[in-house]
């Protein structure tokens, strides 16, 4: 009888348990949500709400309502995340509720536009502000793009190397951005303590308030998208420790924190700057710092804070969205390569490298900011489909499964959120360039022939099949990765 050594036992166990491990704590989960939601927008251009709201008072009310909307959505996603405890977030929920084609259309848009474009735009913003103190003239576009590419590459490497290192990086930059925003709030409070309260007293605080429903709706539309990212922790459910408890806890902790921070920062801005100064500013936090702290604040301190905030958002998106591609490949809707896990690091290296690589390519294909107009429509459609899926599952899932779900919310909340998402989906067709939205619809629908050719159709020419298998084996050897395995 052959004797099995301890080393052989350990090797056998390790090879049979190659899967994503639950290494994300409650604190890590909170910093992921906060880090993804709070990007550069609150520092650079929070004036989208103000532009439509017309006054400081109405603007603050819209921010509060937007936070309430995000909270309702987060409550729905907490049930979704515990009812379908799979990584992949919206993709996994749409797949379970509506099947392979609708879920693939979301995966397709995320693959081609949403994720690489979001990362490229955030990286460009990060590089622009990080380099600004070192240039007396506008920073050359080539330099910005190269530096942005380096930032994405470094963060991709960190995420490939170790999940804990990635979450600690995220913790650091999220705490940094919260400290930066706290400094803005403290400076605003100091300004008010000096008696500079004119901008926040009646009638100045309400002067110019919009009363037209259409304008208020557009202000709300802008505010809601400042909270985009509240569902991103759902993308890494399988890697979250004790997800049935920590997923809802992280959501319920993070959204109120973000709402309070947004409210206080906007109050600080309105305390120091007039409505016209905010609307005329290219970067509100820089104008604020220049008025309160002088050139040191506007030329060095605030650009540094903006770039740190962007790094945190980049890292959070890399952590979460790479798992969506991993989930898609696991469902045979993307090449098996994207479902590979590093044997040593236990990270989805191929998915991470694909996401980071396509984002870097996006930096050099032209004016990437033109694509941002398609993002809001696509994201609205995805959230709408997810909450519609929750309503469908409430009526189609077996009763015993529904009774045993860890989070049980009143059906009132999904219905309210569904109607609000429907409103946000339809609204831009009446107030934006209709052709941009038509292009967005066609972009989504362009995934149908791709699905038919490469997912639904299983036949491949022999030479293409052999080339692809050879490439897959090469990547496996290069990164020492295999498909997800788990002991039965």
HURA-V538568 format. One record per residue. N is the residue number from 0. OMEGA is omega as a letter, one per 30 degrees, with the letter a starting at -180 (NA if undefined). NEAR is the number of other ideal C-beta (glycine too) atoms within 12 Angstrom. Layout:
N/OMEGA/NEAR ; N/OMEGA/NEAR
//
This chain:
0/a/3 ; 1/l/5 ; 2/l/8 ; 3/a/12 ; 4/l/10 ; 5/l/10 ; 6/l/11 ; 7/l/13 ; 8/a/13 ; 9/a/13 ; 10/a/15 ; 11/l/16 ; 12/a/16 ; 13/a/21 ; 14/l/20 ; 15/a/17 ; 16/l/20 ; 17/l/28 ; 18/l/28 ; 19/a/36 ; 20/l/25 ; 21/a/26 ; 22/a/25 ; 23/a/40 ; 24/l/28 ; 25/l/27 ; 26/l/25 ; 27/l/38 ; 28/l/45 ; 29/a/38 ; 30/l/39 ; 31/a/51 ; 32/a/50 ; 33/a/44 ; 34/l/46 ; 35/a/46 ; 36/a/45 ; 37/l/48 ; 38/a/43 ; 39/a/40 ; 40/a/37 ; 41/l/43 ; 42/a/46 ; 43/a/36 ; 44/l/28 ; 45/a/45 ; 46/l/35 ; 47/l/29 ; 48/a/46 ; 49/a/40 ; 50/a/27 ; 51/a/30 ; 52/l/42 ; 53/a/28 ; 54/l/34 ; 55/a/42 ; 56/l/28 ; 57/l/32 ; 58/l/45 ; 59/l/35 ; 60/l/27 ; 61/l/40 ; 62/l/39 ; 63/l/29 ; 64/l/30 ; 65/l/39 ; 66/l/34 ; 67/l/28 ; 68/l/35 ; 69/a/40 ; 70/l/33 ; 71/l/33 ; 72/a/42 ; 73/l/42 ; 74/l/33 ; 75/a/44 ; 76/l/45 ; 77/l/43 ; 78/l/39 ; 79/a/50 ; 80/l/46 ; 81/l/34 ; 82/l/39 ; 83/a/36 ; 84/a/32 ; 85/l/34 ; 86/a/45 ; 87/l/46 ; 88/a/50 ; 89/a/53 ; 90/a/48 ; 91/a/39 ; 92/l/44 ; 93/l/42 ; 94/a/33 ; 95/a/31 ; 96/a/30 ; 97/l/27 ; 98/a/22 ; 99/a/26 ; 100/l/24 ; 101/a/32 ; 102/l/38 ; 103/l/37 ; 104/l/39 ; 105/l/45 ; 106/a/45 ; 107/a/37 ; 108/l/41 ; 109/a/46 ; 110/a/36 ; 111/a/30 ; 112/a/40 ; 113/a/43 ; 114/a/46 ; 115/l/36 ; 116/l/38 ; 117/a/43 ; 118/a/50 ; 119/a/42 ; 120/l/38 ; 121/l/45 ; 122/l/44 ; 123/l/40 ; 124/l/39 ; 125/a/43 ; 126/a/36 ; 127/a/34 ; 128/l/41 ; 129/a/31 ; 130/a/30 ; 131/a/31 ; 132/a/23 ; 133/a/20 ; 134/l/18 ; 135/l/9 ; 136/l/9 ; 137/a/12 ; 138/l/24 ; 139/a/15 ; 140/l/20 ; 141/l/15 ; 142/l/22 ; 143/a/31 ; 144/l/31 ; 145/l/21 ; 146/l/32 ; 147/l/40 ; 148/l/30 ; 149/l/24 ; 150/l/41 ; 151/a/44 ; 152/a/27 ; 153/a/25 ; 154/l/39 ; 155/l/37 ; 156/a/24 ; 157/a/30 ; 158/l/41 ; 159/a/36 ; 160/a/23 ; 161/l/22 ; 162/a/39 ; 163/l/24 ; 164/l/23 ; 165/a/41 ; 166/l/38 ; 167/l/26 ; 168/l/35 ; 169/l/43 ; 170/a/29 ; 171/a/24 ; 172/l/39 ; 173/l/41 ; 174/l/24 ; 175/a/29 ; 176/l/44 ; 177/l/33 ; 178/l/22 ; 179/l/37 ; 180/l/42 ; 181/l/22 ; 182/l/29 ; 183/l/44 ; 184/a/30 ; 185/l/21 ; 186/l/34 ; 187/l/34 ; 188/l/22 ; 189/l/18 ; 190/l/28 ; 191/a/23 ; 192/l/12 ; 193/l/14 ; 194/l/11 ; 195/a/23 ; 196/a/20 ; 197/a/21 ; 198/a/33 ; 199/l/31 ; 200/l/17 ; 201/g/14 ; 202/a/14 ; 203/a/21 ; 204/a/27 ; 205/a/23 ; 206/l/22 ; 207/a/23 ; 208/l/26 ; 209/l/26 ; 210/l/15 ; 211/a/15 ; 212/a/15 ; 213/a/16 ; 214/l/26 ; 215/l/27 ; 216/l/26 ; 217/l/30 ; 218/l/38 ; 219/l/36 ; 220/l/39 ; 221/a/34 ; 222/a/41 ; 223/a/41 ; 224/l/34 ; 225/l/42 ; 226/l/46 ; 227/a/37 ; 228/a/43 ; 229/a/51 ; 230/a/45 ; 231/l/50 ; 232/l/51 ; 233/l/51 ; 234/a/50 ; 235/a/50 ; 236/a/44 ; 237/a/35 ; 238/l/41 ; 239/l/43 ; 240/l/25 ; 241/a/21 ; 242/a/34 ; 243/l/23 ; 244/a/21 ; 245/l/35 ; 246/l/48 ; 247/l/38 ; 248/a/28 ; 249/l/41 ; 250/a/45 ; 251/l/28 ; 252/a/27 ; 253/a/43 ; 254/l/36 ; 255/l/25 ; 256/a/32 ; 257/a/43 ; 258/l/35 ; 259/l/24 ; 260/l/35 ; 261/a/40 ; 262/a/33 ; 263/l/30 ; 264/l/41 ; 265/l/48 ; 266/l/34 ; 267/l/40 ; 268/a/46 ; 269/l/43 ; 270/a/37 ; 271/a/38 ; 272/l/37 ; 273/l/27 ; 274/a/34 ; 275/l/20 ; 276/l/23 ; 277/a/36 ; 278/a/27 ; 279/a/16 ; 280/l/29 ; 281/l/20 ; 282/a/32 ; 283/a/39 ; 284/l/46 ; 285/l/38 ; 286/l/30 ; 287/a/42 ; 288/a/35 ; 289/a/26 ; 290/a/29 ; 291/a/32 ; 292/a/25 ; 293/a/16 ; 294/l/16 ; 295/a/16 ; 296/a/26 ; 297/a/29 ; 298/a/21 ; 299/a/22 ; 300/a/30 ; 301/l/41 ; 302/l/36 ; 303/l/32 ; 304/l/41 ; 305/a/44 ; 306/l/41 ; 307/l/36 ; 308/l/44 ; 309/l/45 ; 310/l/40 ; 311/l/46 ; 312/l/47 ; 313/a/50 ; 314/l/48 ; 315/l/49 ; 316/l/47 ; 317/l/52 ; 318/a/56 ; 319/a/52 ; 320/l/50 ; 321/l/51 ; 322/l/47 ; 323/l/50 ; 324/l/45 ; 325/a/46 ; 326/l/43 ; 327/l/45 ; 328/l/33 ; 329/l/34 ; 330/l/29 ; 331/l/22 ; 332/l/37 ; 333/l/35 ; 334/a/28 ; 335/a/28 ; 336/a/32 ; 337/l/36 ; 338/l/36 ; 339/l/41 ; 340/l/42 ; 341/a/32 ; 342/a/24 ; 343/a/17 ; 344/a/27 ; 345/l/30 ; 346/l/41 ; 347/a/51 ; 348/a/38 ; 349/l/36 ; 350/l/48 ; 351/a/44 ; 352/l/32 ; 353/a/37 ; 354/l/45 ; 355/a/41 ; 356/l/28 ; 357/l/33 ; 358/l/41 ; 359/l/31 ; 360/a/23 ; 361/l/35 ; 362/a/37 ; 363/a/23 ; 364/l/19 ; 365/a/14 ; 366/a/17 ; 367/a/32 ; 368/l/21 ; 369/a/18 ; 370/a/29 ; 371/a/27 ; 372/l/26 ; 373/a/34 ; 374/a/34 ; 375/l/33 ; 376/a/37 ; 377/a/42 ; 378/l/39 ; 379/a/36 ; 380/a/35 ; 381/a/44 ; 382/l/45 ; 383/a/33 ; 384/a/38 ; 385/a/44 ; 386/l/42 ; 387/l/30 ; 388/l/38 ; 389/l/44 ; 390/l/31 ; 391/a/24 ; 392/l/29 ; 393/a/30 ; 394/a/15 ; 395/a/17 ; 396/l/22 ; 397/a/13 ; 398/a/11 ; 399/l/8 ; 400/a/18 ; 401/a/21 ; 402/a/12 ; 403/a/14 ; 404/a/25 ; 405/a/25 ; 406/a/31 ; 407/a/20 ; 408/l/33 ; 409/a/15 ; 410/l/21 ; 411/a/15 ; 412/l/29 ; 413/l/37 ; 414/l/20 ; 415/a/23 ; 416/l/38 ; 417/a/28 ; 418/l/20 ; 419/l/31 ; 420/l/33 ; 421/l/20 ; 422/a/23 ; 423/l/37 ; 424/a/29 ; 425/a/20 ; 426/a/29 ; 427/a/33 ; 428/a/20 ; 429/a/17 ; 430/l/24 ; 431/l/23 ; 432/a/16 ; 433/a/15 ; 434/l/15 ; 435/a/23 ; 436/l/27 ; 437/l/18 ; 438/l/22 ; 439/l/33 ; 440/l/24 ; 441/l/20 ; 442/l/30 ; 443/a/33 ; 444/l/21 ; 445/l/22 ; 446/a/32 ; 447/l/22 ; 448/l/17 ; 449/l/24 ; 450/a/27 ; 451/a/17 ; 452/a/16 ; 453/a/23 ; 454/a/27 ; 455/l/18 ; 456/a/12 ; 457/a/10 ; 458/l/10 ; 459/l/16 ; 460/a/10 ; 461/a/10 ; 462/l/10 ; 463/l/13 ; 464/a/15 ; 465/l/13 ; 466/a/14 ; 467/l/19 ; 468/l/18 ; 469/l/15 ; 470/l/18 ; 471/l/25 ; 472/l/18 ; 473/l/15 ; 474/l/25 ; 475/l/23 ; 476/a/14 ; 477/a/17 ; 478/l/27 ; 479/a/19 ; 480/a/34 ; 481/l/30 ; 482/a/25 ; 483/l/32 ; 484/l/22 ; 485/a/19 ; 486/a/12 ; 487/NA/5
//
